[in-house]
Amino acid sequence: MTSLEDLPIRDDLRGLSPYGAPQLDVPVRLNTNENSYPVPEPVADAIGKALAAELRDLNRYPDRDAVALRADLAGYLGHRLTVEQVWAANGSNEIQQQLLQAFGGPGRSALGFVPAYSMHPLLALGTGTRWVPARRGVDFGLTADEAVAQVREHRPDVVFLCSPNNPTGTALDPAVVAAVLDAAPGMVVVDEAYAEFARPGTVSALAVLPGHPRLVVTRTMSKAFGFAGGRLGYLAADAAVVQAVQLVRLPYHLSALTQAAARAALAHRDALLGTVSAIMAQRDRIVATLRGRGLRVADSDANFVLFEVGGDQGNAWRALLARGVLVRDVGLPGWLRVTAGTPAETDAFLSAMETF
């Protein structure tokens, strides 16, 4: 049987493994930051009806520019955004890939402050963009001075900022975004995949979009909306940025079914987002409980918590798995990440952690 190494694959892809967290059949799965609450029955019915309405016309291509969906997303985001300033794709990963296709590529570079979302360097690799891993400060923080110094040193074509940051969970000080915008010679992408879970008073980068044509804010419906299986991500930016990604997007990249399901979900956003406060309560409960037990825990504005295990994180991961709880080993020595789920899931996780 032919192996991957027998094929004329690109040299820079040899020896790599596909991205993805373990999908194991365990009682409590808290490793991929999914929303643990199922889609409410009335919303599921509405999505079903929206899909049914599209079935007879599946012989036709969908609206390749997803104009109606983009208008709905602009309405959800507010900030006086128009349909021309919003773009949608199959998850925020595809959005970010399109941004690198348009503004990165061979001979260009992208910079991110690690630890951060592990897909960013993989997307850079896939698009032929040189990846620059910049550093974070003490306790995974990032100050404006630290960020600017590294941007000026490397002068990347694309800068990735995560707010809240994955895997640490903490939102950025708006001053960091402003400083990077002033210093960066190219595009600045603020990944706000977990923005709906941010603590009160957290400022979104959407607020500073006017007057910053090189700023892009990316979002997803996978987390707060509980729409991970629907695969819908989007960006907000200057209209010229949307025109740029349209140059590289595949034709008809969003199916008619995806567009219909996402629009139905947006129409019922109050019901879907009704779980956000409950998830935030469990997140804060995890933080308080683990700190009460003497563990170091990163501040979180997301639907997950990064916590120190005081030893080999691989051993700790396996010990939790043996107790029926699957969390995420993100490769940070001594640290693990757990998704905030239902109260019962939190009970199971905290019970499993009692031996640490």
Phi, psi and chi 1 to 4 in degrees:
 res  aa     phi    psi   chi1   chi2   chi3   chi4
   1 MET       -  135.0 -176.1  174.6  179.2      -
   2 THR   -68.0  136.5  -58.6      -      -      -
   3 SER  -102.1  165.4   71.5      -      -      -
   4 LEU   -58.3  -37.0 -178.7   61.5      -      -
   5 GLU   -69.8  -15.6  -63.9  -56.1  -44.9      -
   6 ASP   -81.0  -13.0  -65.6  -35.5      -      -
   7 LEU   -90.9  155.9  -61.8  175.1      -      -
   8 PRO   -78.6   53.1   29.8  -35.9      -      -
   9 ILE   -70.7  155.3 -168.6  171.2      -      -
  10 ARG   -56.6  140.8  -75.9  166.5   33.2 -170.7
  11 ASP   -59.4  -36.9  -70.8  -19.8      -      -
  12 ASP   -76.0   -4.4   57.3   -8.9      -      -
  13 LEU  -101.6  -10.6  -63.1 -179.8      -      -
  14 ARG   -65.8  135.8  -69.4 -171.7 -177.8  -81.5
  15 GLY    84.0   -2.1      -      -      -      -
  16 LEU   -86.7  160.8  -62.0 -177.7      -      -
  17 SER  -115.9  149.6  -60.8      -      -      -
  18 PRO   -62.2  146.7  -19.4   30.7      -      -
  19 TYR   -67.6  143.8  172.3   85.4      -      -
  20 GLY   154.3  143.8      -      -      -      -
  21 ALA   -86.8  155.1      -      -      -      -
  22 PRO   -58.3  133.9  -23.2   33.0      -      -
  23 GLN  -109.6   85.6  -68.4 -178.2  -55.3      -
  24 LEU  -105.1  150.5  -54.7  178.1      -      -
  25 ASP   -86.2   89.6 -174.6   12.2      -      -
  26 VAL  -128.2  159.4  -64.6      -      -      -
  27 PRO   -61.0  -38.2  -24.9   34.6      -      -
  28 VAL  -127.7  110.0 -179.4      -      -      -
  29 ARG  -109.1  106.0 -167.2  167.9   72.7 -178.3
  30 LEU  -129.6   46.9  -62.0  172.7      -      -
  31 ASN  -118.0   -7.3   67.0  -34.1      -      -
  32 THR  -123.8   13.9   53.4      -      -      -
  33 ASN    59.3   27.6  -60.6  -19.9      -      -
  34 GLU   -72.6  160.3  -64.0  161.4  -40.7      -
  35 ASN   -79.6  121.0 -171.9  -42.0      -      -
  36 SER   -73.1  -13.2  -69.3      -      -      -
  37 TYR   -89.3  129.5  -67.8   89.4      -      -
  38 PRO   -67.9  161.0   25.2  -33.4      -      -
  39 VAL   -63.2  128.8  174.9      -      -      -
  40 PRO   -58.1  147.5  -22.5   33.1      -      -
  41 GLU   -56.6  -44.7 -160.0   63.1   35.2      -
  42 PRO   -61.0  -35.7  -23.2   34.4      -      -
  43 VAL   -72.1  -40.9 -177.1      -      -      -
  44 ALA   -60.1  -39.7      -      -      -      -
  45 ASP   -63.7  -42.6  -70.5  -17.4      -      -
  46 ALA   -64.5  -41.1      -      -      -      -
  47 ILE   -64.9  -40.5  -66.9  174.9      -      -
  48 GLY   -59.9  -42.4      -      -      -      -
  49 LYS   -66.0  -39.3  -69.5  176.6 -178.9  176.1
  50 ALA   -64.3  -39.4      -      -      -      -
  51 LEU   -67.2  -42.2  -66.5  174.4      -      -
  52 ALA   -60.0  -35.4      -      -      -      -
  53 ALA   -67.1  -19.4      -      -      -      -
  54 GLU   -92.7  -14.6  -62.1  -67.3  -32.8      -
  55 LEU   -63.4  -40.6  -64.2 -179.3      -      -
  56 ARG   -68.3  -19.5  -69.6 -168.8  177.9  -82.7
  57 ASP  -104.9   18.7  -69.1  -33.6      -      -
  58 LEU   -70.6   -8.3  -73.0 -176.5      -      -
  59 ASN   -74.4  -11.0   59.5  -49.8      -      -
  60 ARG  -106.5  149.4  -58.5  -65.7 -175.7 -175.2
  61 TYR   -66.6  151.9  -73.5  117.0      -      -
  62 PRO   -75.2  172.2   30.4  -36.8      -      -
  63 ASP   -62.4  110.8  174.7    6.3      -      -
  64 ARG   -67.7  -20.4   67.9 -177.6  173.1 -149.8
  65 ASP  -102.4   -1.1  -67.0  -29.4      -      -
  66 ALA    47.8   48.0      -      -      -      -
  67 VAL   -63.5  -45.5  173.5      -      -      -
  68 ALA   -63.5  -41.9      -      -      -      -
  69 LEU   -63.3  -43.9  171.3   59.0      -      -
  70 ARG   -63.6  -35.6  -70.5  160.3   56.2 -158.2
  71 ALA   -64.5  -40.7      -      -      -      -
  72 ASP   -64.5  -40.6  -69.3  -11.1      -      -
  73 LEU   -65.5  -39.9  -71.7  166.3      -      -
  74 ALA   -61.7  -41.0      -      -      -      -
  75 GLY   -63.3  -37.7      -      -      -      -
  76 TYR   -67.5  -43.6  165.2   64.8      -      -
  77 LEU   -70.5  -31.9  -70.5  175.5      -      -
  78 GLY    73.0 -141.1      -      -      -      -
  79 HIS    55.2   26.2  -66.8  -87.1      -      -
  80 ARG    60.1   25.3  -64.2 -172.8  176.0 -177.4
  81 LEU   -71.4  147.2  -69.9  166.7      -      -
  82 THR  -113.0  168.2   64.6      -      -      -
  83 VAL   -59.4  -31.0   64.3      -      -      -
  84 GLU   -68.7  -15.8  -68.4   81.7   10.8      -
  85 GLN  -101.5    4.5  -65.5  173.4  -83.4      -
  86 VAL  -124.8  141.1  176.4      -      -      -
  87 TRP  -135.5  147.6 -178.6 -112.5      -      -
  88 ALA  -129.3  152.3      -      -      -      -
  89 ALA  -155.9 -176.0      -      -      -      -
  90 ASN   -79.2   79.4  -68.2  -76.6      -      -
  91 GLY    86.7  157.2      -      -      -      -
  92 SER   -67.3  -20.4   57.1      -      -      -
  93 ASN   -60.8  -45.0  -68.1  -26.8      -      -
  94 GLU   -67.3  -36.6 -174.6  178.1   39.3      -
  95 ILE   -56.9  -48.8  -72.9  -72.3      -      -
  96 GLN   -69.2  -32.9  -68.2  160.0    5.1      -
  97 GLN   -63.9  -43.3  176.8  177.1  -87.8      -
  98 GLN   -62.7  -38.0  -69.1  173.3  -17.4      -
  99 LEU   -63.3  -40.2  -71.4  167.6      -      -
 100 LEU   -70.7  -33.6  -74.1  172.8      -      -
 101 GLN   -63.5  -36.0  -72.6  174.3  -45.9      -
 102 ALA   -84.7  -36.8      -      -      -      -
 103 PHE  -117.7   -8.4  -60.0  106.4      -      -
 104 GLY  -109.8 -138.4      -      -      -      -
 105 GLY   101.9 -177.5      -      -      -      -
 106 PRO   -55.3  134.3  -27.0   36.0      -      -
 107 GLY    83.5   -0.8      -      -      -      -
 108 ARG  -122.0  166.3  -64.6 -169.6  173.8 -162.1
 109 SER  -133.1  155.8   63.8      -      -      -
 110 ALA  -129.5  140.1      -      -      -      -
 111 LEU  -120.9  138.4  177.9  147.5      -      -
 112 GLY  -139.2  154.2      -      -      -      -
 113 PHE   -98.6  106.4  -62.8   90.9      -      -
 114 VAL   -93.5  148.5  -63.1      -      -      -
 115 PRO   -74.4  137.8   28.9  -36.1      -      -
 116 ALA  -149.2 -165.2      -      -      -      -
 117 TYR   -61.5  122.1 -175.8   33.4      -      -
 118 SER   -71.9  -10.6   55.9      -      -      -
 119 MET   -76.9  -23.6  -90.3  -58.2  -63.6      -
 120 HIS   -59.2  -49.4  -70.5  158.6      -      -
 121 PRO   -65.9  -30.0   17.0  -29.5      -      -
 122 LEU   -69.8  -38.8  -65.0  177.4      -      -
 123 LEU   -65.3  -37.7  -68.0  170.9      -      -
 124 ALA   -62.2  -45.7      -      -      -      -
 125 LEU   -59.1  -45.9  174.9   65.3      -      -
 126 GLY   -64.5  -25.7      -      -      -      -
 127 THR  -100.1    6.9   57.6      -      -      -
 128 GLY    72.4   22.3      -      -      -      -
 129 THR   -96.3  130.6  -52.2      -      -      -
 130 ARG   -68.6  128.9 -178.2  171.1   61.0   86.7
 131 TRP   -95.9  133.5  176.2 -108.9      -      -
 132 VAL  -117.1  108.8  179.4      -      -      -
 133 PRO   -83.9  101.3   28.4  -29.5      -      -
 134 ALA   -81.9  166.2      -      -      -      -
 135 ARG  -101.0  149.4  -56.6  174.4  -56.7  -80.8
 136 ARG   -99.1  166.8  -70.4 -179.1  172.7  -88.9
 137 GLY   -92.8 -153.4      -      -      -      -
 138 VAL   -62.7  137.6  178.5      -      -      -
 139 ASP    55.9   32.8  -67.5  -31.3      -      -
 140 PHE    68.1   15.3  -49.2  117.0      -      -
 141 GLY   -77.3  171.0      -      -      -      -
 142 LEU  -147.5  116.0 -176.2   63.8      -      -
 143 THR   -95.3  163.7   67.2      -      -      -
 144 ALA   -60.9  -42.2      -      -      -      -
 145 ASP   -64.2  -43.3  -71.8  -16.7      -      -
 146 GLU   -62.2  -43.7  -69.5  168.1  -23.1      -
 147 ALA   -66.4  -46.6      -      -      -      -
 148 VAL   -63.3  -40.9  166.2      -      -      -
 149 ALA   -59.2  -40.6      -      -      -      -
 150 GLN   -77.8  -34.1  -65.1  179.9   84.4      -
 151 VAL   -64.4  -41.9  168.1      -      -      -
 152 ARG   -68.7  -32.1  -73.8  177.5  174.4  165.7
 153 GLU   -69.2  -42.4  175.3 -175.2   -4.3      -
 154 HIS  -100.3  -21.1  -63.0  -73.7      -      -
 155 ARG    46.3   60.6  -63.5 -168.6   58.1   77.9
 156 PRO   -74.7  157.7   30.4  -36.8      -      -
 157 ASP   -79.2  -25.9  -61.9  -80.9      -      -
 158 VAL  -137.5  133.2 -180.0      -      -      -
 159 VAL  -114.3  130.3  175.4      -      -      -
 160 PHE  -102.1  127.2  -78.5  104.1      -      -
 161 LEU  -120.9  135.7  -62.4  170.9      -      -
 162 CYS  -111.5  125.6  -64.1      -      -      -
 163 SER  -147.5  105.9 -174.5      -      -      -
 164 PRO   -65.2  151.2  -21.5   33.2      -      -
 165 ASN   -82.2  139.7 -175.4   50.8      -      -
 166 ASN  -110.9  120.6  178.0   14.4      -      -
 167 PRO  -104.3    4.3   37.0  -36.8      -      -
 168 THR   -81.1  -29.9   58.8      -      -      -
 169 GLY    95.9  -11.2      -      -      -      -
 170 THR   -90.2  138.1  -49.3      -      -      -
 171 ALA   -75.9  153.4      -      -      -      -
 172 LEU   -80.2  146.7  -79.9  176.1      -      -
 173 ASP   -65.0  130.2 -176.6  -25.7      -      -
 174 PRO   -54.0  -25.5  -24.7   33.5      -      -
 175 ALA   -65.1  -28.8      -      -      -      -
 176 VAL   -67.9  -45.2  175.5      -      -      -
 177 VAL   -61.4  -45.6  177.5      -      -      -
 178 ALA   -61.7  -43.0      -      -      -      -
 179 ALA   -66.9  -41.5      -      -      -      -
 180 VAL   -65.3  -39.7  169.9      -      -      -
 181 LEU   -58.9  -39.0  -85.7  170.8      -      -
 182 ASP   -70.9  -31.8  -73.6  -17.9      -      -
 183 ALA   -93.8  -28.3      -      -      -      -
 184 ALA   -72.5  134.4      -      -      -      -
 185 PRO   -81.1  -14.6   29.4  -34.5      -      -
 186 GLY  -124.3 -140.1      -      -      -      -
 187 MET   -84.5  148.0  -55.7  -62.0  -66.2      -
 188 VAL  -122.0  117.8  176.3      -      -      -
 189 VAL  -109.0  118.9  179.8      -      -      -
 190 VAL  -103.1  112.2 -177.9      -      -      -
 191 ASP   -85.1  108.8 -175.4  -20.5      -      -
 192 GLU  -112.9   46.8  -69.2 -169.4  -13.1      -
 193 ALA   -59.5  -27.7      -      -      -      -
 194 TYR  -112.8   21.8  -58.4   93.2      -      -
 195 ALA   -59.3  -34.7      -      -      -      -
 196 GLU   -66.3  -17.3  -73.1   90.1  -11.5      -
 197 PHE   -94.5   -0.6  -62.1  102.8      -      -
 198 ALA   -63.5  148.4      -      -      -      -
 199 ARG   -67.1  153.0  -72.8  170.2  -70.7 -179.0
 200 PRO   -52.1  138.6  -26.7   35.2      -      -
 201 GLY    93.7   -8.8      -      -      -      -
 202 THR   -70.2  130.2  -57.2      -      -      -
 203 VAL   -95.0  128.2  178.8      -      -      -
 204 SER   -81.2  149.5  167.1      -      -      -
 205 ALA   -65.9  -14.3      -      -      -      -
 206 LEU   -57.2  -29.5  -67.4  170.7      -      -
 207 ALA   -66.8  -21.8      -      -      -      -
 208 VAL  -110.0   13.3  -65.9      -      -      -
 209 LEU   -60.1  -44.1  -87.3  177.3      -      -
 210 PRO   -58.4  129.3  -25.2   35.6      -      -
 211 GLY    84.5    3.1      -      -      -      -
 212 HIS  -126.9   80.7  -68.3  100.2      -      -
 213 PRO   -67.6  -12.2   24.5  -34.5      -      -
 214 ARG  -100.7    8.0  -68.2 -178.0  -70.0  104.8
 215 LEU   -96.1  134.5  171.4   63.0      -      -
 216 VAL  -129.0  132.8 -175.2      -      -      -
 217 VAL  -113.1  122.2 -178.9      -      -      -
 218 THR  -106.7  143.6   65.3      -      -      -
 219 ARG  -136.3  174.3  -66.8  -85.0 -171.1  102.7
 220 THR  -145.7  156.3 -178.2      -      -      -
 221 MET   -98.2    3.1  -68.8 -179.6   67.1      -
 222 SER   -70.2  -32.0  -66.5      -      -      -
 223 LYS   -94.7  -80.3  -48.3  -57.6 -177.9 -177.5
 224 ALA   -62.4  -36.0      -      -      -      -
 225 PHE   -78.3  -10.4  -82.5   84.6      -      -
 226 GLY    61.9   37.8      -      -      -      -
 227 PHE  -117.7   30.8 -160.6   70.0      -      -
 228 ALA   -59.3  -38.7      -      -      -      -
 229 GLY   -71.6  -16.0      -      -      -      -
 230 GLY   -82.4  -20.8      -      -      -      -
 231 ARG    54.6   76.7  -53.3  -56.2  -59.1  131.8
 232 LEU  -138.5  115.7 -161.0  -69.2      -      -
 233 GLY  -122.9  165.7      -      -      -      -
 234 TYR  -158.6  166.2   53.5  102.3      -      -
 235 LEU  -131.5  158.2   66.5   75.3      -      -
 236 ALA  -127.0  133.9      -      -      -      -
 237 ALA  -167.2 -177.6      -      -      -      -
 238 ASP   -61.2  148.4 -171.2  -88.6      -      -
 239 ALA   -57.5  -30.1      -      -      -      -
 240 ALA   -66.1  -31.5      -      -      -      -
 241 VAL   -66.0  -42.2  174.2      -      -      -
 242 VAL   -61.0  -41.0  174.6      -      -      -
 243 GLN   -62.5  -36.0  -66.6  168.7   11.6      -
 244 ALA   -67.4  -45.1      -      -      -      -
 245 VAL   -70.9  -24.1  -63.9      -      -      -
 246 GLN   -66.5  -20.9  -75.1  176.8  -46.3      -
 247 LEU   -70.9  -24.9  -62.8  174.9      -      -
 248 VAL  -113.8  -10.5  -62.2      -      -      -
 249 ARG   -67.8  146.4   61.9  102.7  171.9   96.1
 250 LEU   -70.0  147.2  -66.9  173.7      -      -
 251 PRO   -64.6  135.9   21.3  -31.8      -      -
 252 TYR    56.9   43.3  -45.4  110.6      -      -
 253 HIS   -70.7  -24.1   68.8  -65.2      -      -
 254 LEU  -106.1  117.1  -85.1  179.7      -      -
 255 SER   -65.5  160.1   75.9      -      -      -
 256 ALA   -61.3  -34.3      -      -      -      -
 257 LEU   -69.9  -41.0  -61.1 -179.9      -      -
 258 THR   -63.0  -45.4  -62.9      -      -      -
 259 GLN   -62.3  -43.2  -66.9 -177.2   44.7      -
 260 ALA   -65.9  -44.0      -      -      -      -
 261 ALA   -64.4  -42.1      -      -      -      -
 262 ALA   -65.5  -39.7      -      -      -      -
 263 ARG   -65.5  -39.1  -66.5 -166.1   67.9 -157.6
 264 ALA   -65.4  -40.4      -      -      -      -
 265 ALA   -63.5  -43.4      -      -      -      -
 266 LEU   -63.2  -35.3  -76.0  164.4      -      -
 267 ALA   -66.0  -22.5      -      -      -      -
 268 HIS  -115.2   34.9  -67.1   80.4      -      -
 269 ARG   -63.7  -30.8   54.9 -179.9  168.6  -94.3
 270 ASP   -62.2  -40.3  -70.5  -16.6      -      -
 271 ALA   -69.2  -43.4      -      -      -      -
 272 LEU   -69.1  -39.6  -71.1  172.6      -      -
 273 LEU   -80.4   -1.5  -64.2  175.5      -      -
 274 GLY   -65.4  -16.5      -      -      -      -
 275 THR   -87.0  -10.6   63.3      -      -      -
 276 VAL   -59.5  -47.1  167.9      -      -      -
 277 SER   -64.3  -36.0   60.0      -      -      -
 278 ALA   -66.4  -40.2      -      -      -      -
 279 ILE   -67.3  -40.6  -67.4  168.8      -      -
 280 MET   -61.3  -37.0  -68.8  170.8   66.1      -
 281 ALA   -64.1  -41.2      -      -      -      -
 282 GLN   -68.7  -38.0  -64.3  -52.0  -53.3      -
 283 ARG   -57.8  -49.6  172.3 -161.1   69.0 -163.3
 284 ASP   -65.9  -32.6  -65.2  -17.9      -      -
 285 ARG   -64.8  -42.5  176.2 -171.9  168.4 -159.8
 286 ILE   -62.0  -47.1  -67.8  170.0      -      -
 287 VAL   -58.3  -49.7  170.9      -      -      -
 288 ALA   -65.4  -41.4      -      -      -      -
 289 THR   -67.2  -46.7  -58.0      -      -      -
 290 LEU   -65.7  -39.4  -66.2 -176.2      -      -
 291 ARG   -65.7  -36.0  -75.9  178.1  174.5  169.5
 292 GLY   -63.6  -22.9      -      -      -      -
 293 ARG   -92.0    4.7  -64.2  177.0 -176.7  175.0
 294 GLY    91.4    9.6      -      -      -      -
 295 LEU   -90.0  148.5  -64.2  176.5      -      -
 296 ARG   -78.4  134.3  -70.1  176.0   64.5 -160.8
 297 VAL  -138.5  133.1 -177.4      -      -      -
 298 ALA   -74.8  143.8      -      -      -      -
 299 ASP   -59.5  139.6  -69.3  -26.9      -      -
 300 SER  -127.2  132.2  179.7      -      -      -
 301 ASP  -113.6   16.0  -69.4  -74.3      -      -
 302 ALA  -116.6 -164.3      -      -      -      -
 303 ASN  -103.6   30.3   69.7  -26.6      -      -
 304 PHE  -149.7  168.0   58.0   82.9      -      -
 305 VAL  -136.0  131.9  175.4      -      -      -
 306 LEU   -98.0  126.2 -174.7   74.4      -      -
 307 PHE  -136.9  149.7   60.7   97.8      -      -
 308 GLU   -89.2  138.5 -166.9  173.0   31.9      -
 309 VAL  -104.3   -5.0  -65.1      -      -      -
 310 GLY    73.1   31.6      -      -      -      -
 311 GLY   171.6 -154.3      -      -      -      -
 312 ASP   -68.2  116.6 -173.3  -64.0      -      -
 313 GLN   -67.9  -27.1   83.1  -81.0    2.7      -
 314 GLY   -64.7  -42.4      -      -      -      -
 315 ASN   -64.8  -40.9  -70.1  -24.1      -      -
 316 ALA   -64.8  -40.2      -      -      -      -
 317 TRP   -60.1  -45.0 -178.7   86.6      -      -
 318 ARG   -67.4  -35.3  -74.1 -175.2  -72.9  -88.3
 319 ALA   -65.5  -40.9      -      -      -      -
 320 LEU   -66.8  -41.0  -71.9  170.2      -      -
 321 LEU   -61.3  -38.7 -176.7   61.9      -      -
 322 ALA   -63.1  -23.1      -      -      -      -
 323 ARG   -94.5    9.3  -66.4  169.6  173.8   80.7
 324 GLY    86.4   15.6      -      -      -      -
 325 VAL  -121.0  119.7  178.9      -      -      -
 326 LEU  -101.4  116.8  178.2   61.5      -      -
 327 VAL  -116.6 -171.6  -61.1      -      -      -
 328 ARG  -114.2  126.0 -174.5   70.4  175.4  -93.3
 329 ASP   -92.0  107.0 -178.7   -8.9      -      -
 330 VAL   -93.7    8.3  -65.0      -      -      -
 331 GLY    88.3    8.4      -      -      -      -
 332 LEU   -91.1  117.4  -76.7  176.1      -      -
 333 PRO   -54.9  121.8  -25.8   35.5      -      -
 334 GLY    86.7    1.4      -      -      -      -
 335 TRP  -127.2  149.3  -65.4   78.0      -      -
 336 LEU  -132.8  162.7  -68.4  173.2      -      -
 337 ARG  -123.5  136.0 -168.8 -167.2   72.2 -166.4
 338 VAL  -126.3  137.1   61.2      -      -      -
 339 THR   -78.3  139.5  -55.8      -      -      -
 340 ALA   -80.9  118.4      -      -      -      -
 341 GLY  -115.0 -138.0      -      -      -      -
 342 THR   -79.0  165.2   64.7      -      -      -
 343 PRO   -55.9  -39.0  -29.3   37.4      -      -
 344 ALA   -65.8  -38.4      -      -      -      -
 345 GLU   -67.6  -38.5  -71.0  172.0  -27.4      -
 346 THR   -64.6  -41.4  -59.1      -      -      -
 347 ASP   -55.7  -47.5  -71.2  -16.8      -      -
 348 ALA   -63.2  -43.3      -      -      -      -
 349 PHE   -64.9  -49.2  165.6   70.3      -      -
 350 LEU   -64.9  -34.4  -67.5  175.0      -      -
 351 SER   -64.6  -42.7  177.3      -      -      -
 352 ALA   -66.2  -26.2      -      -      -      -
 353 MET   -83.7   -4.6  -77.0  -68.6  -63.1      -
 354 GLU   -64.0  -21.2  -74.0  178.4   -7.4      -
 355 THR   -85.4   -5.6   57.8      -      -      -
 356 PHE   -88.8      -  -72.3   86.1      -      -
